[in-house]
C-alpha cells in the first residue's frame, strides 16, 4: 500500500506567527480595573505611612492606566 504524503499546500496555508517588535496590547479583565480603583482608594485613605501610601497609589494608578489602554487598544474578541 502506498504511504500518504502530506501536501505542502496545507503547511503553507497556515499563517506564520512572527514576533513583532511593536508594542502589543492584551485584553484585561474588568476585575483588574476594579482592583485598581479600590486599591487606590484604600491606599489613599487608610494607609498612615506617607511612603507606603505613595508607593501603593503609584502602583494602583499604573494599573488603572493599563486597564484604560487595554480598553482602547486591545483587539476585539469574537
C-alpha positions, 0 to 999 in steps of 0.5 A: 500500500502506498504511504500518504504524503502530506501536501505542502499546500496545507503547511503553507496555508497556515499563517506564520506567527512572527514576533513583532517588535511593536508594542502589543496590547492584551485584553484585561479583565474588568476585575483588574480595573476594579482592583485598581480603583479600590486599591487606590482608594484604600491606599489613599485613605487608610494607609498612615505611612506617607511612603507606603501610601505613595508607593501603593497609589503609584502602583494602583494608578499604573494599573488603572492606566493599563486597564484604560489602554487595554480598553482602547487598544486591545483587539476585539474578541469574537 
